[in-house]
Amino acid sequence: MDETTGLRERKKAATRLALHEAALRLAADEGIDAVTVEAIADAANVSRRTFSNYFSSKEQALFHGDTMRLHRLLELIREQPVDEAPWTVLSRAAERLTDEVFGGSDPSWLTQRRELRGHPGLAPHQVAAYAAIERELAAELAHRLTDDDVALRSRLLAATFLTILRVAVQHWIEHPGDPMAETVRTALAAAAPAVPPEGHRTSTGTRHRSPRPAESPRPGER
């Protein structure tokens, strides 16, 4: 990417972010139902046509932040060594994302998220955003798993992990006493996969065997 292209992409990213932040501010101040595309464009000092170049609806603009965070999560997962246990990789990436994004969160973020939470008109957009990332995450995890049913297990692991993150964030929004990082860490630890039973292979391809019970001494060997 040359310097001109890089500058153009940064300007696009800045405009997209400005529209997203304007949409969040308006939703928090006036309520989601009162927000219009025209109002978002005006608040971001761009035209209605410019808004349409970046987002197809106000709902998409509102959820742009979630989409960015989910894509950053994928980047952090892909940076992890391929020979580490998948749940360790996922947990480490989630903790890093939480530190990056929410380590010094603006208090207004919590107000904005509470406004978005549970709104029936936004639920389909949230589901769509998570479904798209779930497919990409499952594909990444498939490269890290071995043995049988990799396609199924990677989808289950991706869905479980993203559900835990979503629930942990929602729980923190409702009960923000502890740092979000602590809430996420606790949720991931509580849902960590159990140790495989005897004879089952782990995700790294090595067979796990439970310790053999001590044999009773034979007669005359006491």
DOTIFI-101542 format. One record per atom (N, C-alpha, C): residue number from 1; residue in one letter; atom name; x, y, z. Coordinates in Angstrom, 1 decimal. Layout:
N
   n res atom      x      y      z
 NUM   A   CA      X      Y      Z
...
% end
This chain:
222
   n res atom      x      y      z
   1   M    N    0.8   -1.2    0.0
   1   M   CA    0.0    0.0    0.0
   1   M    C    0.9    1.2    0.0
   2   D    N    0.7    2.2   -1.0
   2   D   CA    1.5    3.3   -1.1
   2   D    C    1.0    4.4   -0.1
   3   E    N    1.7    5.5    0.0
   3   E   CA    1.4    6.5    1.0
   3   E    C    0.0    7.2    0.7
   4   T    N   -0.3    7.4   -0.6
   4   T   CA   -1.6    8.0   -1.0
   4   T    C   -2.7    7.1   -0.6
   5   T    N   -2.6    5.8   -1.0
   5   T   CA   -3.7    4.9   -0.6
   5   T    C   -3.9    4.8    0.9
   6   G    N   -2.7    4.7    1.6
   6   G   CA   -2.8    4.6    3.1
   6   G    C   -3.5    5.8    3.7
   7   L    N   -3.2    7.0    3.2
   7   L   CA   -3.9    8.2    3.7
   7   L    C   -5.4    8.2    3.4
   8   R    N   -5.7    7.8    2.2
   8   R   CA   -7.1    7.7    1.8
   8   R    C   -7.9    6.7    2.7
   9   E    N   -7.3    5.6    3.0
   9   E   CA   -7.9    4.6    3.8
   9   E    C   -8.1    5.1    5.3
  10   R    N   -7.1    5.8    5.8
  10   R   CA   -7.2    6.4    7.1
  10   R    C   -8.3    7.4    7.2
  11   K    N   -8.5    8.2    6.1
  11   K   CA   -9.6    9.2    6.1
  11   K    C  -10.9    8.5    6.1
  12   K    N  -11.0    7.4    5.3
  12   K   CA  -12.3    6.7    5.3
  12   K    C  -12.6    6.1    6.7
  13   A    N  -11.6    5.5    7.3
  13   A   CA  -11.8    5.0    8.6
  13   A    C  -12.2    6.0    9.6
  14   A    N  -11.6    7.2    9.5
  14   A   CA  -11.9    8.3   10.4
  14   A    C  -13.4    8.8   10.2
  15   T    N  -13.8    8.9    9.0
  15   T   CA  -15.2    9.3    8.7
  15   T    C  -16.2    8.2    9.2
  16   R    N  -15.9    7.0    9.0
  16   R   CA  -16.7    5.9    9.4
  16   R    C  -16.9    5.9   11.0
  17   L    N  -15.7    6.2   11.6
  17   L   CA  -15.8    6.2   13.1
  17   L    C  -16.5    7.5   13.6
  18   A    N  -16.4    8.6   12.9
  18   A   CA  -17.1    9.8   13.3
  18   A    C  -18.6    9.6   13.1
  19   L    N  -19.1    8.9   12.1
  19   L   CA  -20.5    8.6   11.9
  19   L    C  -21.0    7.7   13.0
  20   H    N  -20.2    6.7   13.4
  20   H   CA  -20.5    5.7   14.4
  20   H    C  -20.7    6.5   15.8
  21   E    N  -19.7    7.3   16.1
  21   E   CA  -19.8    8.0   17.4
  21   E    C  -20.9    9.0   17.4
  22   A    N  -21.2    9.6   16.3
  22   A   CA  -22.4   10.5   16.2
  22   A    C  -23.7    9.8   16.5
  23   A    N  -23.8    8.6   15.9
  23   A   CA  -25.0    7.8   16.1
  23   A    C  -25.1    7.4   17.5
  24   L    N  -24.0    7.0   18.2
  24   L   CA  -24.1    6.6   19.6
  24   L    C  -24.5    7.8   20.5
  25   R    N  -24.0    9.0   20.2
  25   R   CA  -24.3   10.2   21.0
  25   R    C  -25.8   10.5   20.9
  26   L    N  -26.3   10.5   19.6
  26   L   CA  -27.7   10.8   19.4
  26   L    C  -28.6    9.8   20.0
  27   A    N  -28.2    8.5   20.0
  27   A   CA  -29.1    7.4   20.6
  27   A    C  -29.1    7.6   22.1
  28   A    N  -28.0    8.0   22.7
  28   A   CA  -28.0    8.2   24.1
  28   A    C  -28.8    9.4   24.5
  29   D    N  -28.7   10.5   23.7
  29   D   CA  -29.4   11.7   24.1
  29   D    C  -30.9   11.7   23.8
  30   E    N  -31.2   11.1   22.6
  30   E   CA  -32.6   11.3   22.2
  30   E    C  -33.4    9.9   22.1
  31   G    N  -32.7    8.8   22.3
  31   G   CA  -33.4    7.5   22.1
  31   G    C  -33.2    7.0   20.7
  32   I    N  -33.0    5.7   20.6
  32   I   CA  -32.7    5.1   19.3
  32   I    C  -33.8    5.4   18.2
  33   D    N  -35.1    5.3   18.6
  33   D   CA  -36.2    5.5   17.7
  33   D    C  -36.2    6.9   17.1
  34   A    N  -35.7    7.9   17.8
  34   A   CA  -35.8    9.3   17.3
  34   A    C  -34.6    9.6   16.4
  35   V    N  -33.6    8.7   16.4
  35   V   CA  -32.4    9.0   15.6
  35   V    C  -32.7    8.8   14.1
  36   T    N  -32.3    9.7   13.2
  36   T   CA  -32.4    9.5   11.8
  36   T    C  -31.0    9.5   11.1
  37   V    N  -31.0    9.0    9.9
  37   V   CA  -29.7    9.1    9.2
  37   V    C  -29.3   10.5    8.9
  38   E    N  -30.3   11.4    8.6
  38   E   CA  -30.0   12.8    8.4
  38   E    C  -29.3   13.4    9.6
  39   A    N  -29.9   13.1   10.8
  39   A   CA  -29.4   13.7   12.0
  39   A    C  -27.9   13.2   12.3
  40   I    N  -27.7   11.9   12.0
  40   I   CA  -26.3   11.4   12.2
  40   I    C  -25.3   12.1   11.2
  41   A    N  -25.7   12.2   10.0
  41   A   CA  -24.9   12.9    9.0
  41   A    C  -24.6   14.3    9.4
  42   D    N  -25.6   15.1    9.9
  42   D   CA  -25.4   16.4   10.3
  42   D    C  -24.5   16.5   11.5
  43   A    N  -24.7   15.6   12.5
  43   A   CA  -23.8   15.6   13.7
  43   A    C  -22.4   15.3   13.4
  44   A    N  -22.1   14.5   12.3
  44   A   CA  -20.8   14.2   11.9
  44   A    C  -20.2   15.2   10.8
  45   N    N  -21.0   16.2   10.5
  45   N   CA  -20.6   17.2    9.5
  45   N    C  -20.3   16.6    8.1
  46   V    N  -21.2   15.7    7.7
  46   V   CA  -21.1   15.1    6.4
  46   V    C  -22.4   15.1    5.7
  47   S    N  -22.5   14.8    4.4
  47   S   CA  -23.8   14.8    3.7
  47   S    C  -24.5   13.5    3.9
  48   R    N  -25.8   13.5    3.6
  48   R   CA  -26.6   12.2    3.6
  48   R    C  -26.0   11.2    2.7
  49   R    N  -25.5   11.7    1.5
  49   R   CA  -24.9   10.8    0.5
  49   R    C  -23.6   10.2    1.1
  50   T    N  -22.8   11.0    1.8
  50   T   CA  -21.6   10.4    2.4
  50   T    C  -21.9    9.3    3.4
  51   F    N  -23.0    9.6    4.2
  51   F   CA  -23.4    8.5    5.1
  51   F    C  -23.7    7.2    4.4
  52   S    N  -24.4    7.3    3.2
  52   S   CA  -24.7    6.1    2.5
  52   S    C  -23.5    5.4    1.9
  53   N    N  -22.4    6.1    1.7
  53   N   CA  -21.2    5.5    1.2
  53   N    C  -20.6    4.6    2.2
  54   Y    N  -20.9    4.8    3.5
  54   Y   CA  -20.3    4.0    4.6
  54   Y    C  -21.2    3.0    5.3
  55   F    N  -22.5    3.4    5.4
  55   F   CA  -23.4    2.6    6.1
  55   F    C  -24.8    2.5    5.4
  56   S    N  -25.4    1.4    5.5
  56   S   CA  -26.7    1.2    4.8
  56   S    C  -27.9    1.7    5.6
  57   S    N  -27.7    1.8    6.9
  57   S   CA  -28.7    2.2    7.9
  57   S    C  -28.1    2.7    9.1
  58   K    N  -29.0    3.3    9.9
  58   K   CA  -28.5    3.9   11.2
  58   K    C  -28.1    2.7   12.2
  59   E    N  -28.8    1.6   12.0
  59   E   CA  -28.5    0.4   12.9
  59   E    C  -27.1   -0.1   12.6
  60   Q    N  -26.7   -0.1   11.3
  60   Q   CA  -25.3   -0.5   11.0
  60   Q    C  -24.3    0.5   11.5
  61   A    N  -24.6    1.7   11.5
  61   A   CA  -23.7    2.8   12.0
  61   A    C  -23.6    2.6   13.5
  62   L    N  -24.7    2.3   14.2
  62   L   CA  -24.6    2.1   15.7
  62   L    C  -23.8    0.9   16.0
  63   F    N  -23.8   -0.2   15.2
  63   F   CA  -23.1   -1.4   15.6
  63   F    C  -21.7   -1.5   15.0
  64   H    N  -21.2   -0.4   14.4
  64   H   CA  -19.9   -0.4   13.8
  64   H    C  -18.8   -0.7   14.8
  65   G    N  -19.0   -0.1   16.0
  65   G   CA  -18.0   -0.4   17.1
  65   G    C  -17.9   -1.8   17.4
  66   D    N  -19.0   -2.5   17.5
  66   D   CA  -19.0   -3.9   17.8
  66   D    C  -18.3   -4.7   16.7
  67   T    N  -18.5   -4.3   15.5
  67   T   CA  -17.9   -5.0   14.3
  67   T    C  -16.4   -4.8   14.4
  68   M    N  -15.9   -3.6   14.7
  68   M   CA  -14.5   -3.3   14.8
  68   M    C  -13.9   -4.2   15.9
  69   R    N  -14.5   -4.2   17.0
  69   R   CA  -14.0   -5.0   18.1
  69   R    C  -13.9   -6.5   17.8
  70   L    N  -14.9   -7.0   17.1
  70   L   CA  -14.9   -8.4   16.8
  70   L    C  -13.8   -8.7   15.8
  71   H    N  -13.6   -7.8   14.8
  71   H   CA  -12.5   -8.1   13.9
  71   H    C  -11.1   -8.0   14.5
  72   R    N  -11.0   -7.1   15.5
  72   R   CA   -9.8   -7.0   16.3
  72   R    C   -9.5   -8.2   17.0
  73   L    N  -10.6   -8.8   17.6
  73   L   CA  -10.5  -10.1   18.3
  73   L    C   -9.9  -11.2   17.4
  74   L    N  -10.4  -11.2   16.2
  74   L   CA   -9.9  -12.2   15.2
  74   L    C   -8.4  -12.0   15.0
  75   E    N   -8.0  -10.7   14.8
  75   E   CA   -6.6  -10.5   14.6
  75   E    C   -5.7  -11.0   15.8
  76   L    N   -6.2  -10.7   17.0
  76   L   CA   -5.4  -11.2   18.2
  76   L    C   -5.4  -12.7   18.2
  77   I    N   -6.4  -13.4   17.8
  77   I   CA   -6.4  -14.8   17.8
  77   I    C   -5.4  -15.4   16.8
  78   R    N   -5.4  -14.8   15.6
  78   R   CA   -4.5  -15.2   14.5
  78   R    C   -3.1  -15.0   14.8
  79   E    N   -2.8  -14.0   15.8
  79   E   CA   -1.4  -13.8   16.2
  79   E    C   -0.9  -14.8   17.1
  80   Q    N   -1.7  -15.6   17.7
  80   Q   CA   -1.3  -16.6   18.7
  80   Q    C   -0.6  -17.8   18.1
  81   P    N    0.3  -18.5   18.8
  81   P   CA    1.0  -19.7   18.2
  81   P    C   -0.1  -20.8   17.9
  82   V    N    0.1  -21.5   16.8
  82   V   CA   -0.8  -22.5   16.4
  82   V    C   -0.8  -23.8   17.3
  83   D    N    0.3  -23.9   18.0
  83   D   CA    0.5  -25.2   18.8
  83   D    C    0.0  -25.1   20.2
  84   E    N   -0.6  -23.9   20.5
  84   E   CA   -1.2  -23.8   21.9
  84   E    C   -2.7  -24.3   21.9
  85   A    N   -3.1  -24.7   23.1
  85   A   CA   -4.5  -25.1   23.3
  85   A    C   -5.5  -24.0   22.8
  86   P    N   -6.5  -24.4   22.0
  86   P   CA   -7.4  -23.3   21.5
  86   P    C   -8.0  -22.5   22.5
  87   W    N   -8.5  -23.1   23.7
  87   W   CA   -9.1  -22.3   24.7
  87   W    C   -8.2  -21.3   25.3
  88   T    N   -6.9  -21.7   25.5
  88   T   CA   -5.9  -20.7   26.0
  88   T    C   -5.7  -19.6   25.0
  89   V    N   -5.7  -19.9   23.7
  89   V   CA   -5.5  -18.8   22.7
  89   V    C   -6.7  -17.9   22.7
  90   L    N   -7.9  -18.4   22.8
  90   L   CA   -9.1  -17.6   22.8
  90   L    C   -9.2  -16.7   24.1
  91   S    N   -8.9  -17.3   25.2
  91   S   CA   -8.9  -16.6   26.5
  91   S    C   -7.9  -15.4   26.5
  92   R    N   -6.7  -15.7   26.0
  92   R   CA   -5.7  -14.7   26.0
  92   R    C   -6.1  -13.5   25.0
  93   A    N   -6.6  -13.9   23.9
  93   A   CA   -7.1  -12.8   23.0
  93   A    C   -8.2  -12.0   23.5
  94   A    N   -9.1  -12.6   24.2
  94   A   CA  -10.2  -11.9   24.8
  94   A    C   -9.7  -10.9   25.9
  95   E    N   -8.8  -11.4   26.7
  95   E   CA   -8.3  -10.5   27.8
  95   E    C   -7.5   -9.3   27.2
  96   R    N   -6.7   -9.6   26.1
  96   R   CA   -6.0   -8.5   25.5
  96   R    C   -6.9   -7.5   24.8
  97   L    N   -8.0   -8.0   24.2
  97   L   CA   -9.0   -7.1   23.6
  97   L    C   -9.7   -6.2   24.7
  98   T    N  -10.0   -6.8   25.8
  98   T   CA  -10.7   -6.1   26.9
  98   T    C   -9.7   -5.0   27.4
  99   D    N   -8.5   -5.3   27.6
  99   D   CA   -7.5   -4.3   28.0
  99   D    C   -7.3   -3.2   27.0
 100   E    N   -7.3   -3.5   25.8
 100   E   CA   -7.1   -2.5   24.7
 100   E    C   -8.3   -1.6   24.6
 101   V    N   -9.5   -2.2   24.6
 101   V   CA  -10.7   -1.4   24.3
 101   V    C  -11.3   -0.7   25.5
 102   F    N  -11.3   -1.5   26.6
 102   F   CA  -12.1   -1.0   27.8
 102   F    C  -11.2   -0.7   28.9
 103   G    N   -9.9   -0.7   28.8
 103   G   CA   -9.0   -0.4   29.9
 103   G    C   -9.2    1.0   30.5
 104   G    N   -9.4    1.9   29.6
 104   G   CA   -9.6    3.3   30.0
 104   G    C  -10.9    3.9   29.4
 105   S    N  -12.0    3.1   29.5
 105   S   CA  -13.2    3.5   28.8
 105   S    C  -13.8    4.8   29.3
 106   D    N  -14.3    5.6   28.4
 106   D   CA  -15.0    6.8   28.7
 106   D    C  -16.3    6.4   29.4
 107   P    N  -16.6    7.0   30.6
 107   P   CA  -17.9    6.6   31.3
 107   P    C  -19.1    6.7   30.4
 108   S    N  -19.1    7.6   29.4
 108   S   CA  -20.3    7.7   28.5
 108   S    C  -20.5    6.4   27.7
 109   W    N  -19.5    5.6   27.5
 109   W   CA  -19.7    4.4   26.8
 109   W    C  -20.7    3.5   27.5
 110   L    N  -20.7    3.4   28.8
 110   L   CA  -21.6    2.6   29.5
 110   L    C  -23.0    3.1   29.3
 111   T    N  -23.2    4.4   29.3
 111   T   CA  -24.6    4.9   29.1
 111   T    C  -25.1    4.6   27.7
 112   Q    N  -24.1    4.7   26.7
 112   Q   CA  -24.5    4.4   25.3
 112   Q    C  -24.9    2.9   25.2
 113   R    N  -24.1    2.0   25.8
 113   R   CA  -24.4    0.6   25.7
 113   R    C  -25.7    0.2   26.3
 114   R    N  -26.0    0.9   27.4
 114   R   CA  -27.3    0.6   28.1
 114   R    C  -28.5    1.0   27.2
 115   E    N  -28.3    2.1   26.4
 115   E   CA  -29.3    2.5   25.5
 115   E    C  -29.5    1.5   24.4
 116   L    N  -28.4    0.9   24.0
 116   L   CA  -28.5   -0.1   22.9
 116   L    C  -29.1   -1.4   23.3
 117   R    N  -28.7   -1.8   24.6
 117   R   CA  -29.0   -3.1   25.1
 117   R    C  -30.5   -3.4   25.1
 118   G    N  -30.9   -4.5   24.4
 118   G   CA  -32.3   -5.0   24.5
 118   G    C  -33.2   -4.3   23.5
 119   H    N  -32.8   -3.3   22.8
 119   H   CA  -33.7   -2.7   21.8
 119   H    C  -34.1   -3.7   20.7
 120   P    N  -35.4   -3.9   20.5
 120   P   CA  -35.8   -5.0   19.6
 120   P    C  -35.3   -4.7   18.1
 121   G    N  -35.3   -3.5   17.8
 121   G   CA  -34.9   -3.2   16.4
 121   G    C  -33.4   -3.4   16.1
 122   L    N  -32.6   -3.5   17.2
 122   L   CA  -31.1   -3.7   17.0
 122   L    C  -30.7   -5.2   17.1
 123   A    N  -31.6   -6.0   17.7
 123   A   CA  -31.2   -7.4   17.9
 123   A    C  -30.8   -8.1   16.6
 124   P    N  -31.5   -8.0   15.5
 124   P   CA  -31.1   -8.7   14.3
 124   P    C  -29.7   -8.3   13.8
 125   H    N  -29.3   -7.0   14.0
 125   H   CA  -28.0   -6.5   13.5
 125   H    C  -26.9   -7.1   14.4
 126   Q    N  -27.2   -7.2   15.7
 126   Q   CA  -26.2   -7.8   16.6
 126   Q    C  -26.0   -9.3   16.3
 127   V    N  -27.1  -10.0   16.0
 127   V   CA  -27.0  -11.4   15.7
 127   V    C  -26.2  -11.6   14.4
 128   A    N  -26.5  -10.7   13.4
 128   A   CA  -25.8  -10.8   12.1
 128   A    C  -24.3  -10.5   12.3
 129   A    N  -23.9   -9.6   13.1
 129   A   CA  -22.5   -9.2   13.3
 129   A    C  -21.8  -10.4   14.0
 130   Y    N  -22.4  -11.0   15.0
 130   Y   CA  -21.8  -12.2   15.6
 130   Y    C  -21.7  -13.4   14.8
 131   A    N  -22.8  -13.6   13.9
 131   A   CA  -22.8  -14.7   13.0
 131   A    C  -21.7  -14.7   12.0
 132   A    N  -21.4  -13.5   11.5
 132   A   CA  -20.4  -13.3   10.5
 132   A    C  -19.0  -13.6   11.1
 133   I    N  -18.7  -13.1   12.3
 133   I   CA  -17.5  -13.3   13.0
 133   I    C  -17.4  -14.8   13.4
 134   E    N  -18.5  -15.4   13.8
 134   E   CA  -18.5  -16.8   14.2
 134   E    C  -18.0  -17.7   13.1
 135   R    N  -18.4  -17.4   11.9
 135   R   CA  -17.9  -18.2   10.7
 135   R    C  -16.4  -18.1   10.5
 136   E    N  -15.9  -16.9   10.6
 136   E   CA  -14.5  -16.6   10.4
 136   E    C  -13.7  -17.3   11.6
 137   L    N  -14.2  -17.1   12.8
 137   L   CA  -13.5  -17.7   13.9
 137   L    C  -13.5  -19.2   13.8
 138   A    N  -14.6  -19.8   13.4
 138   A   CA  -14.6  -21.3   13.3
 138   A    C  -13.6  -21.8   12.3
 139   A    N  -13.5  -21.0   11.2
 139   A   CA  -12.5  -21.4   10.2
 139   A    C  -11.1  -21.3   10.7
 140   E    N  -10.8  -20.3   11.5
 140   E   CA   -9.5  -20.2   12.2
 140   E    C   -9.2  -21.3   13.1
 141   L    N  -10.2  -21.6   13.9
 141   L   CA  -10.0  -22.7   14.9
 141   L    C   -9.9  -24.1   14.3
 142   A    N  -10.5  -24.2   13.1
 142   A   CA  -10.4  -25.5   12.4
 142   A    C   -8.9  -25.9   12.1
 143   H    N   -8.1  -24.8   11.9
 143   H   CA   -6.7  -25.0   11.6
 143   H    C   -5.9  -25.4   12.9
 144   R    N   -6.5  -25.2   14.0
 144   R   CA   -5.8  -25.5   15.3
 144   R    C   -6.3  -26.7   16.0
 145   L    N   -7.3  -27.4   15.4
 145   L   CA   -7.8  -28.6   16.0
 145   L    C   -7.4  -29.8   15.1
 146   T    N   -7.4  -31.0   15.8
 146   T   CA   -7.0  -32.2   15.1
 146   T    C   -8.0  -33.3   15.4
 147   D    N   -7.8  -34.4   14.7
 147   D   CA   -8.7  -35.6   14.9
 147   D    C  -10.0  -35.5   14.2
 148   D    N  -11.0  -36.2   14.7
 148   D   CA  -12.3  -36.3   14.0
 148   D    C  -13.2  -35.1   14.3
 149   D    N  -14.2  -34.8   13.4
 149   D   CA  -15.2  -33.8   13.6
 149   D    C  -14.7  -32.4   13.8
 150   V    N  -13.6  -32.1   13.1
 150   V   CA  -13.0  -30.8   13.3
 150   V    C  -14.0  -29.7   12.9
 151   A    N  -14.7  -29.9   11.8
 151   A   CA  -15.7  -28.8   11.4
 151   A    C  -16.7  -28.6   12.4
 152   L    N  -17.3  -29.6   13.0
 152   L   CA  -18.3  -29.5   14.0
 152   L    C  -17.7  -28.8   15.3
 153   R    N  -16.6  -29.4   15.7
 153   R   CA  -16.0  -28.9   17.0
 153   R    C  -15.5  -27.4   16.9
 154   S    N  -15.0  -27.0   15.7
 154   S   CA  -14.6  -25.7   15.6
 154   S    C  -15.8  -24.7   15.6
 155   R    N  -16.9  -25.1   15.0
 155   R   CA  -18.1  -24.3   15.1
 155   R    C  -18.7  -24.2   16.5
 156   L    N  -18.7  -25.3   17.2
 156   L   CA  -19.2  -25.3   18.6
 156   L    C  -18.3  -24.4   19.5
 157   L    N  -17.0  -24.6   19.3
 157   L   CA  -16.0  -23.8   20.1
 157   L    C  -16.2  -22.3   19.9
 158   A    N  -16.3  -21.9   18.6
 158   A   CA  -16.5  -20.5   18.2
 158   A    C  -17.8  -20.0   18.8
 159   A    N  -18.9  -20.7   18.7
 159   A   CA  -20.1  -20.2   19.2
 159   A    C  -20.1  -20.1   20.7
 160   T    N  -19.5  -21.1   21.4
 160   T   CA  -19.5  -21.0   22.8
 160   T    C  -18.7  -19.8   23.3
 161   F    N  -17.5  -19.6   22.7
 161   F   CA  -16.6  -18.6   23.1
 161   F    C  -17.3  -17.2   22.9
 162   L    N  -17.9  -17.0   21.7
 162   L   CA  -18.5  -15.7   21.5
 162   L    C  -19.7  -15.4   22.4
 163   T    N  -20.5  -16.5   22.7
 163   T   CA  -21.6  -16.4   23.6
 163   T    C  -21.1  -16.0   25.0
 164   I    N  -20.0  -16.6   25.4
 164   I   CA  -19.5  -16.2   26.7
 164   I    C  -19.1  -14.8   26.8
 165   L    N  -18.4  -14.3   25.8
 165   L   CA  -18.0  -12.9   25.7
 165   L    C  -19.2  -12.0   25.7
 166   R    N  -20.2  -12.3   24.9
 166   R   CA  -21.4  -11.4   24.9
 166   R    C  -22.1  -11.4   26.2
 167   V    N  -22.2  -12.6   26.9
 167   V   CA  -22.9  -12.6   28.2
 167   V    C  -22.1  -11.9   29.2
 168   A    N  -20.8  -12.0   29.2
 168   A   CA  -19.9  -11.4   30.2
 168   A    C  -20.0   -9.8   30.0
 169   V    N  -20.0   -9.3   28.8
 169   V   CA  -20.1   -7.9   28.6
 169   V    C  -21.5   -7.4   29.1
 170   Q    N  -22.5   -8.1   28.7
 170   Q   CA  -23.8   -7.7   29.1
 170   Q    C  -24.0   -7.7   30.7
 171   H    N  -23.4   -8.7   31.3
 171   H   CA  -23.4   -8.8   32.8
 171   H    C  -22.7   -7.6   33.4
 172   W    N  -21.5   -7.3   32.8
 172   W   CA  -20.8   -6.1   33.3
 172   W    C  -21.6   -4.8   33.1
 173   I    N  -22.2   -4.7   32.0
 173   I   CA  -23.0   -3.5   31.8
 173   I    C  -24.1   -3.3   32.9
 174   E    N  -24.7   -4.5   33.3
 174   E   CA  -25.7   -4.5   34.3
 174   E    C  -25.1   -4.3   35.7
 175   H    N  -23.9   -4.9   35.9
 175   H   CA  -23.3   -4.8   37.2
 175   H    C  -21.8   -4.4   37.1
 176   P    N  -21.6   -3.1   36.8
 176   P   CA  -20.3   -2.6   36.5
 176   P    C  -19.4   -2.3   37.7
 177   G    N  -19.6   -3.0   38.8
 177   G   CA  -18.7   -2.8   40.0
 177   G    C  -17.3   -3.2   39.8
 178   D    N  -17.0   -4.4   39.3
 178   D   CA  -15.7   -4.8   39.0
 178   D    C  -15.2   -4.4   37.6
 179   P    N  -13.9   -4.4   37.4
 179   P   CA  -13.4   -4.1   36.0
 179   P    C  -13.9   -5.1   35.0
 180   M    N  -14.2   -4.6   33.8
 180   M   CA  -14.7   -5.6   32.8
 180   M    C  -13.8   -6.7   32.6
 181   A    N  -12.5   -6.4   32.6
 181   A   CA  -11.5   -7.5   32.3
 181   A    C  -11.6   -8.6   33.3
 182   E    N  -11.9   -8.3   34.6
 182   E   CA  -12.1   -9.3   35.6
 182   E    C  -13.4  -10.1   35.3
 183   T    N  -14.4   -9.5   34.9
 183   T   CA  -15.7  -10.2   34.6
 183   T    C  -15.5  -11.1   33.4
 184   V    N  -14.8  -10.7   32.4
 184   V   CA  -14.5  -11.5   31.2
 184   V    C  -13.6  -12.7   31.6
 185   R    N  -12.6  -12.5   32.4
 185   R   CA  -11.7  -13.5   32.9
 185   R    C  -12.4  -14.6   33.7
 186   T    N  -13.3  -14.1   34.6
 186   T   CA  -14.1  -15.1   35.4
 186   T    C  -15.0  -15.9   34.5
 187   A    N  -15.7  -15.3   33.6
 187   A   CA  -16.6  -16.0   32.7
 187   A    C  -15.9  -17.1   31.9
 188   L    N  -14.7  -16.7   31.3
 188   L   CA  -14.0  -17.7   30.5
 188   L    C  -13.4  -18.8   31.4
 189   A    N  -13.0  -18.5   32.6
 189   A   CA  -12.5  -19.6   33.4
 189   A    C  -13.6  -20.5   33.8
 190   A    N  -14.8  -20.0   34.1
 190   A   CA  -15.9  -20.8   34.5
 190   A    C  -16.4  -21.8   33.4
 191   A    N  -16.2  -21.3   32.2
 191   A   CA  -16.7  -22.1   31.1
 191   A    C  -15.6  -22.9   30.3
 192   A    N  -14.4  -22.9   30.9
 192   A   CA  -13.3  -23.6   30.2
 192   A    C  -13.6  -25.1   30.0
 193   P    N  -13.2  -25.6   28.9
 193   P   CA  -13.5  -27.1   28.6
 193   P    C  -12.9  -27.9   29.7
 194   A    N  -13.6  -29.0   30.1
 194   A   CA  -13.1  -29.9   31.1
 194   A    C  -12.0  -30.8   30.5
 195   V    N  -11.2  -31.4   31.4
 195   V   CA  -10.1  -32.3   30.9
 195   V    C  -10.8  -33.5   30.2
 196   P    N  -10.3  -33.8   29.0
 196   P   CA  -10.9  -34.9   28.3
 196   P    C  -10.8  -36.2   29.1
 197   P    N  -11.8  -37.1   28.9
 197   P   CA  -11.8  -38.4   29.6
 197   P    C  -10.8  -39.3   29.0
 198   E    N  -10.5  -40.4   29.7
 198   E   CA   -9.4  -41.3   29.3
 198   E    C   -9.7  -41.8   27.9
 199   G    N   -8.6  -41.8   27.1
 199   G   CA   -8.6  -42.3   25.8
 199   G    C   -9.0  -41.3   24.7
 200   H    N   -9.5  -40.1   25.1
 200   H   CA   -9.9  -39.1   24.2
 200   H    C   -8.6  -38.2   23.9
 201   R    N   -8.6  -37.8   22.6
 201   R   CA   -7.5  -36.9   22.2
 201   R    C   -7.8  -35.5   22.6
 202   T    N   -6.7  -34.7   23.0
 202   T   CA   -6.9  -33.3   23.2
 202   T    C   -6.8  -32.6   21.9
 203   S    N   -7.1  -31.3   21.9
 203   S   CA   -7.1  -30.5   20.6
 203   S    C   -5.7  -30.4   20.0
 204   T    N   -4.7  -30.8   20.7
 204   T   CA   -3.3  -30.7   20.2
 204   T    C   -2.9  -32.0   19.6
 205   G    N   -3.8  -33.0   19.7
 205   G   CA   -3.6  -34.3   19.0
 205   G    C   -2.9  -35.3   19.9
 206   T    N   -2.6  -35.0   21.1
 206   T   CA   -2.0  -36.0   22.0
 206   T    C   -3.0  -36.7   22.8
 207   R    N   -2.8  -37.9   23.1
 207   R   CA   -3.8  -38.7   23.8
 207   R    C   -3.7  -38.5   25.3
 208   H    N   -4.8  -38.2   25.9
 208   H   CA   -4.8  -37.9   27.3
 208   H    C   -5.3  -39.2   28.0
 209   R    N   -4.6  -39.6   29.0
 209   R   CA   -5.0  -40.8   29.8
 209   R    C   -5.0  -40.5   31.2
 210   S    N   -6.0  -41.0   31.9
 210   S   CA   -6.2  -40.7   33.3
 210   S    C   -5.1  -41.6   34.0
 211   P    N   -4.7  -41.2   35.2
 211   P   CA   -3.7  -42.0   36.0
 211   P    C   -4.3  -43.4   36.3
 212   R    N   -3.5  -44.4   36.1
 212   R   CA   -3.9  -45.8   36.4
 212   R    C   -4.0  -46.0   37.9
 213   P    N   -5.1  -46.6   38.4
 213   P   CA   -5.3  -46.8   39.8
 213   P    C   -4.2  -47.8   40.3
 214   A    N   -3.8  -47.6   41.5
 214   A   CA   -2.8  -48.5   42.1
 214   A    C   -3.4  -49.9   42.2
 215   E    N   -2.6  -50.9   41.7
 215   E   CA   -3.1  -52.3   41.8
 215   E    C   -3.0  -52.9   43.2
 216   S    N   -3.9  -53.7   43.6
 216   S   CA   -3.8  -54.3   44.9
 216   S    C   -2.7  -55.4   44.9
 217   P    N   -2.0  -55.5   46.0
 217   P   CA   -0.9  -56.5   46.0
 217   P    C   -1.4  -57.9   45.9
 218   R    N   -0.7  -58.7   45.2
 218   R   CA   -1.1  -60.1   45.1
 218   R    C   -0.8  -60.8   46.4
 219   P    N   -1.5  -61.9   46.6
 219   P   CA   -1.2  -62.7   47.8
 219   P    C    0.3  -63.0   47.9
 220   G    N    0.8  -62.9   49.1
 220   G   CA    2.2  -63.2   49.3
 220   G    C    3.2  -62.1   49.0
 221   E    N    2.7  -61.0   48.4
 221   E   CA    3.5  -59.8   48.0
 221   E    C    3.4  -58.7   49.0
 222   R    N    2.7  -58.8   50.1
 222   R   CA    2.5  -57.8   51.0
 222   R    C    3.8  -57.5   51.8
% end
